[in-house]
Amino acid sequence: MKLVARFMKDESGATAIEYGLIAALISVAIIGGVTTLGGNLNTTFSGLGGTVAG
């Protein structure tokens, strides 16, 4: 019975899961930002390339 009570009070696993979820959310935000920025840069450089070539 003491083992079950100690297991229920142990929050180290929950903390690790929370940190994992935070890291995943930050990763998704970074990937989304880099994807958007990459698309914008591609459009900008394509426009500049057309201007220089023309």
mmCIF file of the N, C-alpha and C atoms, coordinates in Angstrom:
data_MODEL
# 
_entry.id   MODEL 
# 
loop_
_atom_site.group_PDB 
_atom_site.id 
_atom_site.type_symbol 
_atom_site.label_atom_id 
_atom_site.label_alt_id 
_atom_site.label_comp_id 
_atom_site.label_asym_id 
_atom_site.label_entity_id 
_atom_site.label_seq_id 
_atom_site.pdbx_PDB_ins_code 
_atom_site.Cartn_x 
_atom_site.Cartn_y 
_atom_site.Cartn_z 
_atom_site.occupancy 
_atom_site.B_iso_or_equiv 
_atom_site.pdbx_formal_charge 
_atom_site.auth_seq_id 
_atom_site.auth_comp_id 
_atom_site.auth_asym_id 
_atom_site.auth_atom_id 
_atom_site.pdbx_PDB_model_num 
ATOM 1   N N  . MET A 1 1  ? 0.830  -1.196 0.000   1.00 0.00 ? 1  MET A N  1 
ATOM 2   C CA . MET A 1 1  ? 0.000  0.000  0.000   1.00 0.00 ? 1  MET A CA 1 
ATOM 3   C C  . MET A 1 1  ? 0.876  1.262  0.000   1.00 0.00 ? 1  MET A C  1 
ATOM 4   N N  . LYS A 1 2  ? 1.976  1.223  0.748   1.00 0.00 ? 2  LYS A N  1 
ATOM 5   C CA . LYS A 1 2  ? 2.874  2.377  0.778   1.00 0.00 ? 2  LYS A CA 1 
ATOM 6   C C  . LYS A 1 2  ? 3.513  2.608  -0.584  1.00 0.00 ? 2  LYS A C  1 
ATOM 7   N N  . LEU A 1 3  ? 3.747  1.529  -1.308  1.00 0.00 ? 3  LEU A N  1 
ATOM 8   C CA . LEU A 1 3  ? 4.340  1.641  -2.639  1.00 0.00 ? 3  LEU A CA 1 
ATOM 9   C C  . LEU A 1 3  ? 3.398  2.385  -3.582  1.00 0.00 ? 3  LEU A C  1 
ATOM 10  N N  . VAL A 1 4  ? 2.112  2.079  -3.504  1.00 0.00 ? 4  VAL A N  1 
ATOM 11  C CA . VAL A 1 4  ? 1.128  2.755  -4.355  1.00 0.00 ? 4  VAL A CA 1 
ATOM 12  C C  . VAL A 1 4  ? 1.016  4.226  -3.975  1.00 0.00 ? 4  VAL A C  1 
ATOM 13  N N  . ALA A 1 5  ? 1.014  4.519  -2.688  1.00 0.00 ? 5  ALA A N  1 
ATOM 14  C CA . ALA A 1 5  ? 0.919  5.912  -2.239  1.00 0.00 ? 5  ALA A CA 1 
ATOM 15  C C  . ALA A 1 5  ? 2.149  6.701  -2.679  1.00 0.00 ? 5  ALA A C  1 
ATOM 16  N N  . ARG A 1 6  ? 3.324  6.096  -2.567  1.00 0.00 ? 6  ARG A N  1 
ATOM 17  C CA . ARG A 1 6  ? 4.543  6.769  -2.994  1.00 0.00 ? 6  ARG A CA 1 
ATOM 18  C C  . ARG A 1 6  ? 4.541  6.995  -4.505  1.00 0.00 ? 6  ARG A C  1 
ATOM 19  N N  . PHE A 1 7  ? 4.032  6.023  -5.242  1.00 0.00 ? 7  PHE A N  1 
ATOM 20  C CA . PHE A 1 7  ? 3.951  6.154  -6.697  1.00 0.00 ? 7  PHE A CA 1 
ATOM 21  C C  . PHE A 1 7  ? 3.000  7.282  -7.093  1.00 0.00 ? 7  PHE A C  1 
ATOM 22  N N  . MET A 1 8  ? 1.895  7.428  -6.395  1.00 0.00 ? 8  MET A N  1 
ATOM 23  C CA . MET A 1 8  ? 0.927  8.483  -6.718  1.00 0.00 ? 8  MET A CA 1 
ATOM 24  C C  . MET A 1 8  ? 1.478  9.877  -6.400  1.00 0.00 ? 8  MET A C  1 
ATOM 25  N N  . LYS A 1 9  ? 2.354  9.992  -5.392  1.00 0.00 ? 9  LYS A N  1 
ATOM 26  C CA . LYS A 1 9  ? 2.922  11.287 -5.036  1.00 0.00 ? 9  LYS A CA 1 
ATOM 27  C C  . LYS A 1 9  ? 4.116  11.657 -5.911  1.00 0.00 ? 9  LYS A C  1 
ATOM 28  N N  . ASP A 1 10 ? 4.716  10.705 -6.581  1.00 0.00 ? 10 ASP A N  1 
ATOM 29  C CA . ASP A 1 10 ? 5.901  10.962 -7.403  1.00 0.00 ? 10 ASP A CA 1 
ATOM 30  C C  . ASP A 1 10 ? 5.481  11.691 -8.669  1.00 0.00 ? 10 ASP A C  1 
ATOM 31  N N  . GLU A 1 11 ? 5.972  12.904 -8.847  1.00 0.00 ? 11 GLU A N  1 
ATOM 32  C CA . GLU A 1 11 ? 5.604  13.719 -10.004 1.00 0.00 ? 11 GLU A CA 1 
ATOM 33  C C  . GLU A 1 11 ? 6.757  13.901 -10.979 1.00 0.00 ? 11 GLU A C  1 
ATOM 34  N N  . SER A 1 12 ? 7.840  13.169 -10.812 1.00 0.00 ? 12 SER A N  1 
ATOM 35  C CA . SER A 1 12 ? 8.987  13.362 -11.694 1.00 0.00 ? 12 SER A CA 1 
ATOM 36  C C  . SER A 1 12 ? 8.663  12.958 -13.130 1.00 0.00 ? 12 SER A C  1 
ATOM 37  N N  . GLY A 1 13 ? 7.877  11.939 -13.315 1.00 0.00 ? 13 GLY A N  1 
ATOM 38  C CA . GLY A 1 13 ? 7.476  11.534 -14.663 1.00 0.00 ? 13 GLY A CA 1 
ATOM 39  C C  . GLY A 1 13 ? 6.591  12.575 -15.321 1.00 0.00 ? 13 GLY A C  1 
ATOM 40  N N  . ALA A 1 14 ? 5.683  13.162 -14.550 1.00 0.00 ? 14 ALA A N  1 
ATOM 41  C CA . ALA A 1 14 ? 4.798  14.195 -15.085 1.00 0.00 ? 14 ALA A CA 1 
ATOM 42  C C  . ALA A 1 14 ? 5.591  15.423 -15.498 1.00 0.00 ? 14 ALA A C  1 
ATOM 43  N N  . THR A 1 15 ? 6.593  15.762 -14.712 1.00 0.00 ? 15 THR A N  1 
ATOM 44  C CA . THR A 1 15 ? 7.430  16.915 -15.040 1.00 0.00 ? 15 THR A CA 1 
ATOM 45  C C  . THR A 1 15 ? 8.194  16.672 -16.332 1.00 0.00 ? 15 THR A C  1 
ATOM 46  N N  . ALA A 1 16 ? 8.719  15.462 -16.502 1.00 0.00 ? 16 ALA A N  1 
ATOM 47  C CA . ALA A 1 16 ? 9.448  15.139 -17.727 1.00 0.00 ? 16 ALA A CA 1 
ATOM 48  C C  . ALA A 1 16 ? 8.524  15.206 -18.941 1.00 0.00 ? 16 ALA A C  1 
ATOM 49  N N  . ILE A 1 17 ? 7.300  14.744 -18.787 1.00 0.00 ? 17 ILE A N  1 
ATOM 50  C CA . ILE A 1 17 ? 6.336  14.808 -19.892 1.00 0.00 ? 17 ILE A CA 1 
ATOM 51  C C  . ILE A 1 17 ? 6.001  16.266 -20.218 1.00 0.00 ? 17 ILE A C  1 
ATOM 52  N N  . GLU A 1 18 ? 5.852  17.089 -19.207 1.00 0.00 ? 18 GLU A N  1 
ATOM 53  C CA . GLU A 1 18 ? 5.559  18.506 -19.444 1.00 0.00 ? 18 GLU A CA 1 
ATOM 54  C C  . GLU A 1 18 ? 6.704  19.177 -20.192 1.00 0.00 ? 18 GLU A C  1 
ATOM 55  N N  . TYR A 1 19 ? 7.940  18.891 -19.784 1.00 0.00 ? 19 TYR A N  1 
ATOM 56  C CA . TYR A 1 19 ? 9.082  19.467 -20.489 1.00 0.00 ? 19 TYR A CA 1 
ATOM 57  C C  . TYR A 1 19 ? 9.136  18.959 -21.927 1.00 0.00 ? 19 TYR A C  1 
ATOM 58  N N  . GLY A 1 20 ? 8.802  17.713 -22.137 1.00 0.00 ? 20 GLY A N  1 
ATOM 59  C CA . GLY A 1 20 ? 8.771  17.165 -23.492 1.00 0.00 ? 20 GLY A CA 1 
ATOM 60  C C  . GLY A 1 20 ? 7.728  17.853 -24.355 1.00 0.00 ? 20 GLY A C  1 
ATOM 61  N N  . LEU A 1 21 ? 6.561  18.102 -23.789 1.00 0.00 ? 21 LEU A N  1 
ATOM 62  C CA . LEU A 1 21 ? 5.503  18.792 -24.542 1.00 0.00 ? 21 LEU A CA 1 
ATOM 63  C C  . LEU A 1 21 ? 5.899  20.235 -24.858 1.00 0.00 ? 21 LEU A C  1 
ATOM 64  N N  . ILE A 1 22 ? 6.535  20.893 -23.925 1.00 0.00 ? 22 ILE A N  1 
ATOM 65  C CA . ILE A 1 22 ? 6.994  22.264 -24.170 1.00 0.00 ? 22 ILE A CA 1 
ATOM 66  C C  . ILE A 1 22 ? 8.038  22.282 -25.278 1.00 0.00 ? 22 ILE A C  1 
ATOM 67  N N  . ALA A 1 23 ? 8.978  21.337 -25.231 1.00 0.00 ? 23 ALA A N  1 
ATOM 68  C CA . ALA A 1 23 ? 10.008 21.260 -26.266 1.00 0.00 ? 23 ALA A CA 1 
ATOM 69  C C  . ALA A 1 23 ? 9.389  20.969 -27.629 1.00 0.00 ? 23 ALA A C  1 
ATOM 70  N N  . ALA A 1 24 ? 8.385  20.105 -27.672 1.00 0.00 ? 24 ALA A N  1 
ATOM 71  C CA . ALA A 1 24 ? 7.715  19.797 -28.939 1.00 0.00 ? 24 ALA A CA 1 
ATOM 72  C C  . ALA A 1 24 ? 6.988  21.028 -29.475 1.00 0.00 ? 24 ALA A C  1 
ATOM 73  N N  . LEU A 1 25 ? 6.332  21.770 -28.617 1.00 0.00 ? 25 LEU A N  1 
ATOM 74  C CA . LEU A 1 25 ? 5.616  22.979 -29.048 1.00 0.00 ? 25 LEU A CA 1 
ATOM 75  C C  . LEU A 1 25 ? 6.587  24.022 -29.579 1.00 0.00 ? 25 LEU A C  1 
ATOM 76  N N  . ILE A 1 26 ? 7.704  24.201 -28.910 1.00 0.00 ? 26 ILE A N  1 
ATOM 77  C CA . ILE A 1 26 ? 8.714  25.149 -29.379 1.00 0.00 ? 26 ILE A CA 1 
ATOM 78  C C  . ILE A 1 26 ? 9.270  24.701 -30.726 1.00 0.00 ? 26 ILE A C  1 
ATOM 79  N N  . SER A 1 27 ? 9.494  23.400 -30.882 1.00 0.00 ? 27 SER A N  1 
ATOM 80  C CA . SER A 1 27 ? 10.001 22.874 -32.159 1.00 0.00 ? 27 SER A CA 1 
ATOM 81  C C  . SER A 1 27 ? 9.016  23.128 -33.295 1.00 0.00 ? 27 SER A C  1 
ATOM 82  N N  . VAL A 1 28 ? 7.747  22.910 -33.042 1.00 0.00 ? 28 VAL A N  1 
ATOM 83  C CA . VAL A 1 28 ? 6.728  23.146 -34.072 1.00 0.00 ? 28 VAL A CA 1 
ATOM 84  C C  . VAL A 1 28 ? 6.699  24.628 -34.447 1.00 0.00 ? 28 VAL A C  1 
ATOM 85  N N  . ALA A 1 29 ? 6.812  25.508 -33.456 1.00 0.00 ? 29 ALA A N  1 
ATOM 86  C CA . ALA A 1 29 ? 6.804  26.945 -33.737 1.00 0.00 ? 29 ALA A CA 1 
ATOM 87  C C  . ALA A 1 29 ? 8.029  27.343 -34.556 1.00 0.00 ? 29 ALA A C  1 
ATOM 88  N N  . ILE A 1 30 ? 9.191  26.791 -34.216 1.00 0.00 ? 30 ILE A N  1 
ATOM 89  C CA . ILE A 1 30 ? 10.406 27.107 -34.969 1.00 0.00 ? 30 ILE A CA 1 
ATOM 90  C C  . ILE A 1 30 ? 10.305 26.598 -36.394 1.00 0.00 ? 30 ILE A C  1 
ATOM 91  N N  . ILE A 1 31 ? 9.825  25.373 -36.568 1.00 0.00 ? 31 ILE A N  1 
ATOM 92  C CA . ILE A 1 31 ? 9.694  24.808 -37.919 1.00 0.00 ? 31 ILE A CA 1 
ATOM 93  C C  . ILE A 1 31 ? 8.715  25.638 -38.752 1.00 0.00 ? 31 ILE A C  1 
ATOM 94  N N  . GLY A 1 32 ? 7.610  26.040 -38.154 1.00 0.00 ? 32 GLY A N  1 
ATOM 95  C CA . GLY A 1 32 ? 6.647  26.874 -38.871 1.00 0.00 ? 32 GLY A CA 1 
ATOM 96  C C  . GLY A 1 32 ? 7.230  28.212 -39.262 1.00 0.00 ? 32 GLY A C  1 
ATOM 97  N N  . GLY A 1 33 ? 7.974  28.832 -38.357 1.00 0.00 ? 33 GLY A N  1 
ATOM 98  C CA . GLY A 1 33 ? 8.593  30.120 -38.659 1.00 0.00 ? 33 GLY A CA 1 
ATOM 99  C C  . GLY A 1 33 ? 9.654  30.016 -39.733 1.00 0.00 ? 33 GLY A C  1 
ATOM 100 N N  . VAL A 1 34 ? 10.473 28.985 -39.665 1.00 0.00 ? 34 VAL A N  1 
ATOM 101 C CA . VAL A 1 34 ? 11.529 28.808 -40.664 1.00 0.00 ? 34 VAL A CA 1 
ATOM 102 C C  . VAL A 1 34 ? 10.921 28.503 -42.034 1.00 0.00 ? 34 VAL A C  1 
ATOM 103 N N  . THR A 1 35 ? 9.864  27.718 -42.066 1.00 0.00 ? 35 THR A N  1 
ATOM 104 C CA . THR A 1 35 ? 9.202  27.412 -43.334 1.00 0.00 ? 35 THR A CA 1 
ATOM 105 C C  . THR A 1 35 ? 8.634  28.679 -43.974 1.00 0.00 ? 35 THR A C  1 
ATOM 106 N N  . THR A 1 36 ? 7.972  29.486 -43.177 1.00 0.00 ? 36 THR A N  1 
ATOM 107 C CA . THR A 1 36 ? 7.409  30.739 -43.689 1.00 0.00 ? 36 THR A CA 1 
ATOM 108 C C  . THR A 1 36 ? 8.511  31.688 -44.137 1.00 0.00 ? 36 THR A C  1 
ATOM 109 N N  . LEU A 1 37 ? 9.538  31.824 -43.327 1.00 0.00 ? 37 LEU A N  1 
ATOM 110 C CA . LEU A 1 37 ? 10.649 32.701 -43.669 1.00 0.00 ? 37 LEU A CA 1 
ATOM 111 C C  . LEU A 1 37 ? 11.362 32.219 -44.929 1.00 0.00 ? 37 LEU A C  1 
ATOM 112 N N  . GLY A 1 38 ? 11.535 30.898 -45.048 1.00 0.00 ? 38 GLY A N  1 
ATOM 113 C CA . GLY A 1 38 ? 12.180 30.337 -46.238 1.00 0.00 ? 38 GLY A CA 1 
ATOM 114 C C  . GLY A 1 38 ? 11.391 30.624 -47.500 1.00 0.00 ? 38 GLY A C  1 
ATOM 115 N N  . GLY A 1 39 ? 10.070 30.505 -47.418 1.00 0.00 ? 39 GLY A N  1 
ATOM 116 C CA . GLY A 1 39 ? 9.234  30.817 -48.575 1.00 0.00 ? 39 GLY A CA 1 
ATOM 117 C C  . GLY A 1 39 ? 9.327  32.278 -48.966 1.00 0.00 ? 39 GLY A C  1 
ATOM 118 N N  . ASN A 1 40 ? 9.320  33.143 -47.958 1.00 0.00 ? 40 ASN A N  1 
ATOM 119 C CA . ASN A 1 40 ? 9.439  34.579 -48.241 1.00 0.00 ? 40 ASN A CA 1 
ATOM 120 C C  . ASN A 1 40 ? 10.800 34.921 -48.838 1.00 0.00 ? 40 ASN A C  1 
ATOM 121 N N  . LEU A 1 41 ? 11.846 34.316 -48.318 1.00 0.00 ? 41 LEU A N  1 
ATOM 122 C CA . LEU A 1 41 ? 13.179 34.566 -48.868 1.00 0.00 ? 41 LEU A CA 1 
ATOM 123 C C  . LEU A 1 41 ? 13.296 34.049 -50.297 1.00 0.00 ? 41 LEU A C  1 
ATOM 124 N N  . ASN A 1 42 ? 12.702 32.912 -50.559 1.00 0.00 ? 42 ASN A N  1 
ATOM 125 C CA . ASN A 1 42 ? 12.730 32.358 -51.918 1.00 0.00 ? 42 ASN A CA 1 
ATOM 126 C C  . ASN A 1 42 ? 12.042 33.308 -52.888 1.00 0.00 ? 42 ASN A C  1 
ATOM 127 N N  . THR A 1 43 ? 10.913 33.834 -52.503 1.00 0.00 ? 43 THR A N  1 
ATOM 128 C CA . THR A 1 43 ? 10.195 34.783 -53.359 1.00 0.00 ? 43 THR A CA 1 
ATOM 129 C C  . THR A 1 43 ? 11.019 36.051 -53.581 1.00 0.00 ? 43 THR A C  1 
ATOM 130 N N  . THR A 1 44 ? 11.632 36.545 -52.521 1.00 0.00 ? 44 THR A N  1 
ATOM 131 C CA . THR A 1 44 ? 12.438 37.759 -52.619 1.00 0.00 ? 44 THR A CA 1 
ATOM 132 C C  . THR A 1 44 ? 13.637 37.557 -53.539 1.00 0.00 ? 44 THR A C  1 
ATOM 133 N N  . PHE A 1 45 ? 14.367 36.462 -53.353 1.00 0.00 ? 45 PHE A N  1 
ATOM 134 C CA . PHE A 1 45 ? 15.548 36.220 -54.173 1.00 0.00 ? 45 PHE A CA 1 
ATOM 135 C C  . PHE A 1 45 ? 15.172 35.905 -55.623 1.00 0.00 ? 45 PHE A C  1 
ATOM 136 N N  . SER A 1 46 ? 14.044 35.267 -55.840 1.00 0.00 ? 46 SER A N  1 
ATOM 137 C CA . SER A 1 46 ? 13.589 35.029 -57.213 1.00 0.00 ? 46 SER A CA 1 
ATOM 138 C C  . SER A 1 46 ? 13.284 36.355 -57.907 1.00 0.00 ? 46 SER A C  1 
ATOM 139 N N  . GLY A 1 47 ? 12.653 37.261 -57.173 1.00 0.00 ? 47 GLY A N  1 
ATOM 140 C CA . GLY A 1 47 ? 12.375 38.588 -57.726 1.00 0.00 ? 47 GLY A CA 1 
ATOM 141 C C  . GLY A 1 47 ? 13.637 39.359 -58.020 1.00 0.00 ? 47 GLY A C  1 
ATOM 142 N N  . LEU A 1 48 ? 14.592 39.293 -57.112 1.00 0.00 ? 48 LEU A N  1 
ATOM 143 C CA . LEU A 1 48 ? 15.875 39.970 -57.325 1.00 0.00 ? 48 LEU A CA 1 
ATOM 144 C C  . LEU A 1 48 ? 16.626 39.358 -58.499 1.00 0.00 ? 48 LEU A C  1 
ATOM 145 N N  . GLY A 1 49 ? 16.586 38.050 -58.619 1.00 0.00 ? 49 GLY A N  1 
ATOM 146 C CA . GLY A 1 49 ? 17.245 37.380 -59.740 1.00 0.00 ? 49 GLY A CA 1 
ATOM 147 C C  . GLY A 1 49 ? 16.638 37.783 -61.071 1.00 0.00 ? 49 GLY A C  1 
ATOM 148 N N  . GLY A 1 50 ? 15.315 37.911 -61.105 1.00 0.00 ? 50 GLY A N  1 
ATOM 149 C CA . GLY A 1 50 ? 14.656 38.356 -62.326 1.00 0.00 ? 50 GLY A CA 1 
ATOM 150 C C  . GLY A 1 50 ? 14.997 39.789 -62.674 1.00 0.00 ? 50 GLY A C  1 
ATOM 151 N N  . THR A 1 51 ? 15.128 40.620 -61.658 1.00 0.00 ? 51 THR A N  1 
ATOM 152 C CA . THR A 1 51 ? 15.491 42.010 -61.874 1.00 0.00 ? 51 THR A CA 1 
ATOM 153 C C  . THR A 1 51 ? 16.928 42.123 -62.404 1.00 0.00 ? 51 THR A C  1 
ATOM 154 N N  . VAL A 1 52 ? 17.832 41.389 -61.825 1.00 0.00 ? 52 VAL A N  1 
ATOM 155 C CA . VAL A 1 52 ? 19.222 41.425 -62.242 1.00 0.00 ? 52 VAL A CA 1 
ATOM 156 C C  . VAL A 1 52 ? 19.376 40.856 -63.649 1.00 0.00 ? 52 VAL A C  1 
ATOM 157 N N  . ALA A 1 53 ? 18.673 39.772 -63.929 1.00 0.00 ? 53 ALA A N  1 
ATOM 158 C CA . ALA A 1 53 ? 18.766 39.150 -65.252 1.00 0.00 ? 53 ALA A CA 1 
ATOM 159 C C  . ALA A 1 53 ? 18.110 39.995 -66.342 1.00 0.00 ? 53 ALA A C  1 
ATOM 160 N N  . GLY A 1 54 ? 17.081 40.736 -65.959 1.00 0.00 ? 54 GLY A N  1 
ATOM 161 C CA . GLY A 1 54 ? 16.337 41.537 -66.937 1.00 0.00 ? 54 GLY A CA 1 
ATOM 162 C C  . GLY A 1 54 ? 16.942 42.853 -67.126 1.00 0.00 ? 54 GLY A C  1 
# 
